[in-house]
Amino acid sequence: MPAYEVVASTFHQKDVVNQSNIIIARIDIDQHRHFVKRFNLIGFPTIKYFQAYPSESEIPIAEKGTTYKGDASATSIIQYVNERA
């Protein structure tokens, strides 16, 4: 199972602490090409972290997210997410 699937399934479990504050999403850039430019996506897969906003309307249009540059293992990505949750 690819690391991103392990990460997603980990945070979709009901017993994960802070699970309600975490959204793991996968985007098909062939169908949503505008995300490539908006979020400065260079290589794939790209993992982005976005801080939480009270509502979608409050997200700054210039928000690009922080690109994760750590190890590509599920364990490292889960640790990264947990440190920010």
Phi and psi restraints in degrees (range 20) as a CNS / XPLOR table:
assign (resid 1 and name C) (resid 2 and name N)
       (resid 2 and name CA) (resid 2 and name C) 1.0 -60.4 20.0 2
assign (resid 2 and name N) (resid 2 and name CA)
       (resid 2 and name C) (resid 3 and name N) 1.0 152.0 20.0 2
assign (resid 2 and name C) (resid 3 and name N)
       (resid 3 and name CA) (resid 3 and name C) 1.0 -55.2 20.0 2
assign (resid 3 and name N) (resid 3 and name CA)
       (resid 3 and name C) (resid 4 and name N) 1.0 -41.7 20.0 2
assign (resid 3 and name C) (resid 4 and name N)
       (resid 4 and name CA) (resid 4 and name C) 1.0 -63.9 20.0 2
assign (resid 4 and name N) (resid 4 and name CA)
       (resid 4 and name C) (resid 5 and name N) 1.0 -31.4 20.0 2
assign (resid 4 and name C) (resid 5 and name N)
       (resid 5 and name CA) (resid 5 and name C) 1.0 -71.8 20.0 2
assign (resid 5 and name N) (resid 5 and name CA)
       (resid 5 and name C) (resid 6 and name N) 1.0 -37.6 20.0 2
assign (resid 5 and name C) (resid 6 and name N)
       (resid 6 and name CA) (resid 6 and name C) 1.0 -63.6 20.0 2
assign (resid 6 and name N) (resid 6 and name CA)
       (resid 6 and name C) (resid 7 and name N) 1.0 -44.7 20.0 2
assign (resid 6 and name C) (resid 7 and name N)
       (resid 7 and name CA) (resid 7 and name C) 1.0 -60.5 20.0 2
assign (resid 7 and name N) (resid 7 and name CA)
       (resid 7 and name C) (resid 8 and name N) 1.0 -49.0 20.0 2
assign (resid 7 and name C) (resid 8 and name N)
       (resid 8 and name CA) (resid 8 and name C) 1.0 -60.5 20.0 2
assign (resid 8 and name N) (resid 8 and name CA)
       (resid 8 and name C) (resid 9 and name N) 1.0 -45.8 20.0 2
assign (resid 8 and name C) (resid 9 and name N)
       (resid 9 and name CA) (resid 9 and name C) 1.0 -67.5 20.0 2
assign (resid 9 and name N) (resid 9 and name CA)
       (resid 9 and name C) (resid 10 and name N) 1.0 -32.1 20.0 2
assign (resid 9 and name C) (resid 10 and name N)
       (resid 10 and name CA) (resid 10 and name C) 1.0 -62.2 20.0 2
assign (resid 10 and name N) (resid 10 and name CA)
       (resid 10 and name C) (resid 11 and name N) 1.0 -46.4 20.0 2
assign (resid 10 and name C) (resid 11 and name N)
       (resid 11 and name CA) (resid 11 and name C) 1.0 -81.9 20.0 2
assign (resid 11 and name N) (resid 11 and name CA)
       (resid 11 and name C) (resid 12 and name N) 1.0 -7.2 20.0 2
assign (resid 11 and name C) (resid 12 and name N)
       (resid 12 and name CA) (resid 12 and name C) 1.0 -93.7 20.0 2
assign (resid 12 and name N) (resid 12 and name CA)
       (resid 12 and name C) (resid 13 and name N) 1.0 -0.3 20.0 2
assign (resid 12 and name C) (resid 13 and name N)
       (resid 13 and name CA) (resid 13 and name C) 1.0 -76.8 20.0 2
assign (resid 13 and name N) (resid 13 and name CA)
       (resid 13 and name C) (resid 14 and name N) 1.0 142.8 20.0 2
assign (resid 13 and name C) (resid 14 and name N)
       (resid 14 and name CA) (resid 14 and name C) 1.0 -68.9 20.0 2
assign (resid 14 and name N) (resid 14 and name CA)
       (resid 14 and name C) (resid 15 and name N) 1.0 -24.3 20.0 2
assign (resid 14 and name C) (resid 15 and name N)
       (resid 15 and name CA) (resid 15 and name C) 1.0 -93.3 20.0 2
assign (resid 15 and name N) (resid 15 and name CA)
       (resid 15 and name C) (resid 16 and name N) 1.0 8.9 20.0 2
assign (resid 15 and name C) (resid 16 and name N)
       (resid 16 and name CA) (resid 16 and name C) 1.0 -79.9 20.0 2
assign (resid 16 and name N) (resid 16 and name CA)
       (resid 16 and name C) (resid 17 and name N) 1.0 128.8 20.0 2
assign (resid 16 and name C) (resid 17 and name N)
       (resid 17 and name CA) (resid 17 and name C) 1.0 -63.9 20.0 2
assign (resid 17 and name N) (resid 17 and name CA)
       (resid 17 and name C) (resid 18 and name N) 1.0 138.5 20.0 2
assign (resid 17 and name C) (resid 18 and name N)
       (resid 18 and name CA) (resid 18 and name C) 1.0 65.4 20.0 2
assign (resid 18 and name N) (resid 18 and name CA)
       (resid 18 and name C) (resid 19 and name N) 1.0 13.3 20.0 2
assign (resid 18 and name C) (resid 19 and name N)
       (resid 19 and name CA) (resid 19 and name C) 1.0 -55.5 20.0 2
assign (resid 19 and name N) (resid 19 and name CA)
       (resid 19 and name C) (resid 20 and name N) 1.0 -35.1 20.0 2
assign (resid 19 and name C) (resid 20 and name N)
       (resid 20 and name CA) (resid 20 and name C) 1.0 -68.5 20.0 2
assign (resid 20 and name N) (resid 20 and name CA)
       (resid 20 and name C) (resid 21 and name N) 1.0 -16.7 20.0 2
assign (resid 20 and name C) (resid 21 and name N)
       (resid 21 and name CA) (resid 21 and name C) 1.0 -94.5 20.0 2
assign (resid 21 and name N) (resid 21 and name CA)
       (resid 21 and name C) (resid 22 and name N) 1.0 -0.5 20.0 2
assign (resid 21 and name C) (resid 22 and name N)
       (resid 22 and name CA) (resid 22 and name C) 1.0 -118.3 20.0 2
assign (resid 22 and name N) (resid 22 and name CA)
       (resid 22 and name C) (resid 23 and name N) 1.0 130.8 20.0 2
assign (resid 22 and name C) (resid 23 and name N)
       (resid 23 and name CA) (resid 23 and name C) 1.0 -123.5 20.0 2
assign (resid 23 and name N) (resid 23 and name CA)
       (resid 23 and name C) (resid 24 and name N) 1.0 123.6 20.0 2
assign (resid 23 and name C) (resid 24 and name N)
       (resid 24 and name CA) (resid 24 and name C) 1.0 -107.8 20.0 2
assign (resid 24 and name N) (resid 24 and name CA)
       (resid 24 and name C) (resid 25 and name N) 1.0 122.8 20.0 2
assign (resid 24 and name C) (resid 25 and name N)
       (resid 25 and name CA) (resid 25 and name C) 1.0 -130.8 20.0 2
assign (resid 25 and name N) (resid 25 and name CA)
       (resid 25 and name C) (resid 26 and name N) 1.0 146.9 20.0 2
assign (resid 25 and name C) (resid 26 and name N)
       (resid 26 and name CA) (resid 26 and name C) 1.0 -118.1 20.0 2
assign (resid 26 and name N) (resid 26 and name CA)
       (resid 26 and name C) (resid 27 and name N) 1.0 134.6 20.0 2
assign (resid 26 and name C) (resid 27 and name N)
       (resid 27 and name CA) (resid 27 and name C) 1.0 -121.1 20.0 2
assign (resid 27 and name N) (resid 27 and name CA)
       (resid 27 and name C) (resid 28 and name N) 1.0 131.1 20.0 2
assign (resid 27 and name C) (resid 28 and name N)
       (resid 28 and name CA) (resid 28 and name C) 1.0 -84.4 20.0 2
assign (resid 28 and name N) (resid 28 and name CA)
       (resid 28 and name C) (resid 29 and name N) 1.0 104.4 20.0 2
assign (resid 28 and name C) (resid 29 and name N)
       (resid 29 and name CA) (resid 29 and name C) 1.0 -73.1 20.0 2
assign (resid 29 and name N) (resid 29 and name CA)
       (resid 29 and name C) (resid 30 and name N) 1.0 -13.5 20.0 2
assign (resid 29 and name C) (resid 30 and name N)
       (resid 30 and name CA) (resid 30 and name C) 1.0 -67.8 20.0 2
assign (resid 30 and name N) (resid 30 and name CA)
       (resid 30 and name C) (resid 31 and name N) 1.0 -31.5 20.0 2
assign (resid 30 and name C) (resid 31 and name N)
       (resid 31 and name CA) (resid 31 and name C) 1.0 -94.1 20.0 2
assign (resid 31 and name N) (resid 31 and name CA)
       (resid 31 and name C) (resid 32 and name N) 1.0 -17.9 20.0 2
assign (resid 31 and name C) (resid 32 and name N)
       (resid 32 and name CA) (resid 32 and name C) 1.0 -131.4 20.0 2
assign (resid 32 and name N) (resid 32 and name CA)
       (resid 32 and name C) (resid 33 and name N) 1.0 59.1 20.0 2
assign (resid 32 and name C) (resid 33 and name N)
       (resid 33 and name CA) (resid 33 and name C) 1.0 -57.4 20.0 2
assign (resid 33 and name N) (resid 33 and name CA)
       (resid 33 and name C) (resid 34 and name N) 1.0 -29.1 20.0 2
assign (resid 33 and name C) (resid 34 and name N)
       (resid 34 and name CA) (resid 34 and name C) 1.0 -62.0 20.0 2
assign (resid 34 and name N) (resid 34 and name CA)
       (resid 34 and name C) (resid 35 and name N) 1.0 -22.5 20.0 2
assign (resid 34 and name C) (resid 35 and name N)
       (resid 35 and name CA) (resid 35 and name C) 1.0 -69.1 20.0 2
assign (resid 35 and name N) (resid 35 and name CA)
       (resid 35 and name C) (resid 36 and name N) 1.0 -30.0 20.0 2
assign (resid 35 and name C) (resid 36 and name N)
       (resid 36 and name CA) (resid 36 and name C) 1.0 -57.4 20.0 2
assign (resid 36 and name N) (resid 36 and name CA)
       (resid 36 and name C) (resid 37 and name N) 1.0 -50.2 20.0 2
assign (resid 36 and name C) (resid 37 and name N)
       (resid 37 and name CA) (resid 37 and name C) 1.0 -74.7 20.0 2
assign (resid 37 and name N) (resid 37 and name CA)
       (resid 37 and name C) (resid 38 and name N) 1.0 -46.0 20.0 2
assign (resid 37 and name C) (resid 38 and name N)
       (resid 38 and name CA) (resid 38 and name C) 1.0 -58.6 20.0 2
assign (resid 38 and name N) (resid 38 and name CA)
       (resid 38 and name C) (resid 39 and name N) 1.0 -39.0 20.0 2
assign (resid 38 and name C) (resid 39 and name N)
       (resid 39 and name CA) (resid 39 and name C) 1.0 -109.1 20.0 2
assign (resid 39 and name N) (resid 39 and name CA)
       (resid 39 and name C) (resid 40 and name N) 1.0 16.0 20.0 2
assign (resid 39 and name C) (resid 40 and name N)
       (resid 40 and name CA) (resid 40 and name C) 1.0 52.4 20.0 2
assign (resid 40 and name N) (resid 40 and name CA)
       (resid 40 and name C) (resid 41 and name N) 1.0 51.2 20.0 2
assign (resid 40 and name C) (resid 41 and name N)
       (resid 41 and name CA) (resid 41 and name C) 1.0 -82.9 20.0 2
assign (resid 41 and name N) (resid 41 and name CA)
       (resid 41 and name C) (resid 42 and name N) 1.0 121.5 20.0 2
assign (resid 41 and name C) (resid 42 and name N)
       (resid 42 and name CA) (resid 42 and name C) 1.0 -108.2 20.0 2
assign (resid 42 and name N) (resid 42 and name CA)
       (resid 42 and name C) (resid 43 and name N) 1.0 -50.2 20.0 2
assign (resid 42 and name C) (resid 43 and name N)
       (resid 43 and name CA) (resid 43 and name C) 1.0 -121.5 20.0 2
assign (resid 43 and name N) (resid 43 and name CA)
       (resid 43 and name C) (resid 44 and name N) 1.0 165.9 20.0 2
assign (resid 43 and name C) (resid 44 and name N)
       (resid 44 and name CA) (resid 44 and name C) 1.0 -130.9 20.0 2
assign (resid 44 and name N) (resid 44 and name CA)
       (resid 44 and name C) (resid 45 and name N) 1.0 137.6 20.0 2
assign (resid 44 and name C) (resid 45 and name N)
       (resid 45 and name CA) (resid 45 and name C) 1.0 -78.1 20.0 2
assign (resid 45 and name N) (resid 45 and name CA)
       (resid 45 and name C) (resid 46 and name N) 1.0 151.8 20.0 2
assign (resid 45 and name C) (resid 46 and name N)
       (resid 46 and name CA) (resid 46 and name C) 1.0 -118.9 20.0 2
assign (resid 46 and name N) (resid 46 and name CA)
       (resid 46 and name C) (resid 47 and name N) 1.0 134.6 20.0 2
assign (resid 46 and name C) (resid 47 and name N)
       (resid 47 and name CA) (resid 47 and name C) 1.0 -110.3 20.0 2
assign (resid 47 and name N) (resid 47 and name CA)
       (resid 47 and name C) (resid 48 and name N) 1.0 125.5 20.0 2
assign (resid 47 and name C) (resid 48 and name N)
       (resid 48 and name CA) (resid 48 and name C) 1.0 -119.1 20.0 2
assign (resid 48 and name N) (resid 48 and name CA)
       (resid 48 and name C) (resid 49 and name N) 1.0 142.7 20.0 2
assign (resid 48 and name C) (resid 49 and name N)
       (resid 49 and name CA) (resid 49 and name C) 1.0 -111.3 20.0 2
assign (resid 49 and name N) (resid 49 and name CA)
       (resid 49 and name C) (resid 50 and name N) 1.0 132.0 20.0 2
assign (resid 49 and name C) (resid 50 and name N)
       (resid 50 and name CA) (resid 50 and name C) 1.0 -123.6 20.0 2
assign (resid 50 and name N) (resid 50 and name CA)
       (resid 50 and name C) (resid 51 and name N) 1.0 135.0 20.0 2
assign (resid 50 and name C) (resid 51 and name N)
       (resid 51 and name CA) (resid 51 and name C) 1.0 -69.4 20.0 2
assign (resid 51 and name N) (resid 51 and name CA)
       (resid 51 and name C) (resid 52 and name N) 1.0 158.1 20.0 2
assign (resid 51 and name C) (resid 52 and name N)
       (resid 52 and name CA) (resid 52 and name C) 1.0 -77.9 20.0 2
assign (resid 52 and name N) (resid 52 and name CA)
       (resid 52 and name C) (resid 53 and name N) 1.0 141.3 20.0 2
assign (resid 52 and name C) (resid 53 and name N)
       (resid 53 and name CA) (resid 53 and name C) 1.0 -122.4 20.0 2
assign (resid 53 and name N) (resid 53 and name CA)
       (resid 53 and name C) (resid 54 and name N) 1.0 147.2 20.0 2
assign (resid 53 and name C) (resid 54 and name N)
       (resid 54 and name CA) (resid 54 and name C) 1.0 -57.6 20.0 2
assign (resid 54 and name N) (resid 54 and name CA)
       (resid 54 and name C) (resid 55 and name N) 1.0 -34.2 20.0 2
assign (resid 54 and name C) (resid 55 and name N)
       (resid 55 and name CA) (resid 55 and name C) 1.0 -151.4 20.0 2
assign (resid 55 and name N) (resid 55 and name CA)
       (resid 55 and name C) (resid 56 and name N) 1.0 158.7 20.0 2
assign (resid 55 and name C) (resid 56 and name N)
       (resid 56 and name CA) (resid 56 and name C) 1.0 -59.5 20.0 2
assign (resid 56 and name N) (resid 56 and name CA)
       (resid 56 and name C) (resid 57 and name N) 1.0 -33.5 20.0 2
assign (resid 56 and name C) (resid 57 and name N)
       (resid 57 and name CA) (resid 57 and name C) 1.0 -68.2 20.0 2
assign (resid 57 and name N) (resid 57 and name CA)
       (resid 57 and name C) (resid 58 and name N) 1.0 -15.5 20.0 2
assign (resid 57 and name C) (resid 58 and name N)
       (resid 58 and name CA) (resid 58 and name C) 1.0 -94.9 20.0 2
assign (resid 58 and name N) (resid 58 and name CA)
       (resid 58 and name C) (resid 59 and name N) 1.0 -1.0 20.0 2
assign (resid 58 and name C) (resid 59 and name N)
       (resid 59 and name CA) (resid 59 and name C) 1.0 -74.5 20.0 2
assign (resid 59 and name N) (resid 59 and name CA)
       (resid 59 and name C) (resid 60 and name N) 1.0 122.9 20.0 2
assign (resid 59 and name C) (resid 60 and name N)
       (resid 60 and name CA) (resid 60 and name C) 1.0 -61.6 20.0 2
assign (resid 60 and name N) (resid 60 and name CA)
       (resid 60 and name C) (resid 61 and name N) 1.0 138.0 20.0 2
assign (resid 60 and name C) (resid 61 and name N)
       (resid 61 and name CA) (resid 61 and name C) 1.0 -61.9 20.0 2
assign (resid 61 and name N) (resid 61 and name CA)
       (resid 61 and name C) (resid 62 and name N) 1.0 -27.0 20.0 2
assign (resid 61 and name C) (resid 62 and name N)
       (resid 62 and name CA) (resid 62 and name C) 1.0 -82.6 20.0 2
assign (resid 62 and name N) (resid 62 and name CA)
       (resid 62 and name C) (resid 63 and name N) 1.0 -2.9 20.0 2
assign (resid 62 and name C) (resid 63 and name N)
       (resid 63 and name CA) (resid 63 and name C) 1.0 -59.9 20.0 2
assign (resid 63 and name N) (resid 63 and name CA)
       (resid 63 and name C) (resid 64 and name N) 1.0 120.2 20.0 2
assign (resid 63 and name C) (resid 64 and name N)
       (resid 64 and name CA) (resid 64 and name C) 1.0 -111.0 20.0 2
assign (resid 64 and name N) (resid 64 and name CA)
       (resid 64 and name C) (resid 65 and name N) 1.0 -10.6 20.0 2
assign (resid 64 and name C) (resid 65 and name N)
       (resid 65 and name CA) (resid 65 and name C) 1.0 76.6 20.0 2
assign (resid 65 and name N) (resid 65 and name CA)
       (resid 65 and name C) (resid 66 and name N) 1.0 168.0 20.0 2
assign (resid 65 and name C) (resid 66 and name N)
       (resid 66 and name CA) (resid 66 and name C) 1.0 -104.6 20.0 2
assign (resid 66 and name N) (resid 66 and name CA)
       (resid 66 and name C) (resid 67 and name N) 1.0 126.5 20.0 2
assign (resid 66 and name C) (resid 67 and name N)
       (resid 67 and name CA) (resid 67 and name C) 1.0 -78.5 20.0 2
assign (resid 67 and name N) (resid 67 and name CA)
       (resid 67 and name C) (resid 68 and name N) 1.0 126.8 20.0 2
assign (resid 67 and name C) (resid 68 and name N)
       (resid 68 and name CA) (resid 68 and name C) 1.0 -72.6 20.0 2
assign (resid 68 and name N) (resid 68 and name CA)
       (resid 68 and name C) (resid 69 and name N) 1.0 128.6 20.0 2
assign (resid 68 and name C) (resid 69 and name N)
       (resid 69 and name CA) (resid 69 and name C) 1.0 -121.0 20.0 2
assign (resid 69 and name N) (resid 69 and name CA)
       (resid 69 and name C) (resid 70 and name N) 1.0 14.5 20.0 2
assign (resid 69 and name C) (resid 70 and name N)
       (resid 70 and name CA) (resid 70 and name C) 1.0 -82.9 20.0 2
assign (resid 70 and name N) (resid 70 and name CA)
       (resid 70 and name C) (resid 71 and name N) 1.0 -168.4 20.0 2
assign (resid 70 and name C) (resid 71 and name N)
       (resid 71 and name CA) (resid 71 and name C) 1.0 -60.9 20.0 2
assign (resid 71 and name N) (resid 71 and name CA)
       (resid 71 and name C) (resid 72 and name N) 1.0 145.1 20.0 2
assign (resid 71 and name C) (resid 72 and name N)
       (resid 72 and name CA) (resid 72 and name C) 1.0 -83.7 20.0 2
assign (resid 72 and name N) (resid 72 and name CA)
       (resid 72 and name C) (resid 73 and name N) 1.0 7.4 20.0 2
assign (resid 72 and name C) (resid 73 and name N)
       (resid 73 and name CA) (resid 73 and name C) 1.0 -76.2 20.0 2
assign (resid 73 and name N) (resid 73 and name CA)
       (resid 73 and name C) (resid 74 and name N) 1.0 151.6 20.0 2
assign (resid 73 and name C) (resid 74 and name N)
       (resid 74 and name CA) (resid 74 and name C) 1.0 -58.9 20.0 2
assign (resid 74 and name N) (resid 74 and name CA)
       (resid 74 and name C) (resid 75 and name N) 1.0 -41.1 20.0 2
assign (resid 74 and name C) (resid 75 and name N)
       (resid 75 and name CA) (resid 75 and name C) 1.0 -59.2 20.0 2
assign (resid 75 and name N) (resid 75 and name CA)
       (resid 75 and name C) (resid 76 and name N) 1.0 -45.0 20.0 2
assign (resid 75 and name C) (resid 76 and name N)
       (resid 76 and name CA) (resid 76 and name C) 1.0 -67.0 20.0 2
assign (resid 76 and name N) (resid 76 and name CA)
       (resid 76 and name C) (resid 77 and name N) 1.0 -40.4 20.0 2
assign (resid 76 and name C) (resid 77 and name N)
       (resid 77 and name CA) (resid 77 and name C) 1.0 -67.7 20.0 2
assign (resid 77 and name N) (resid 77 and name CA)
       (resid 77 and name C) (resid 78 and name N) 1.0 -42.4 20.0 2
assign (resid 77 and name C) (resid 78 and name N)
       (resid 78 and name CA) (resid 78 and name C) 1.0 -61.4 20.0 2
assign (resid 78 and name N) (resid 78 and name CA)
       (resid 78 and name C) (resid 79 and name N) 1.0 -42.6 20.0 2
assign (resid 78 and name C) (resid 79 and name N)
       (resid 79 and name CA) (resid 79 and name C) 1.0 -62.1 20.0 2
assign (resid 79 and name N) (resid 79 and name CA)
       (resid 79 and name C) (resid 80 and name N) 1.0 -44.1 20.0 2
assign (resid 79 and name C) (resid 80 and name N)
       (resid 80 and name CA) (resid 80 and name C) 1.0 -58.2 20.0 2
assign (resid 80 and name N) (resid 80 and name CA)
       (resid 80 and name C) (resid 81 and name N) 1.0 -47.3 20.0 2
assign (resid 80 and name C) (resid 81 and name N)
       (resid 81 and name CA) (resid 81 and name C) 1.0 -64.1 20.0 2
assign (resid 81 and name N) (resid 81 and name CA)
       (resid 81 and name C) (resid 82 and name N) 1.0 -45.1 20.0 2
assign (resid 81 and name C) (resid 82 and name N)
       (resid 82 and name CA) (resid 82 and name C) 1.0 -62.5 20.0 2
assign (resid 82 and name N) (resid 82 and name CA)
       (resid 82 and name C) (resid 83 and name N) 1.0 -34.7 20.0 2
assign (resid 82 and name C) (resid 83 and name N)
       (resid 83 and name CA) (resid 83 and name C) 1.0 -66.5 20.0 2
assign (resid 83 and name N) (resid 83 and name CA)
       (resid 83 and name C) (resid 84 and name N) 1.0 -22.6 20.0 2
assign (resid 83 and name C) (resid 84 and name N)
       (resid 84 and name CA) (resid 84 and name C) 1.0 -103.7 20.0 2
assign (resid 84 and name N) (resid 84 and name CA)
       (resid 84 and name C) (resid 85 and name N) 1.0 -11.1 20.0 2
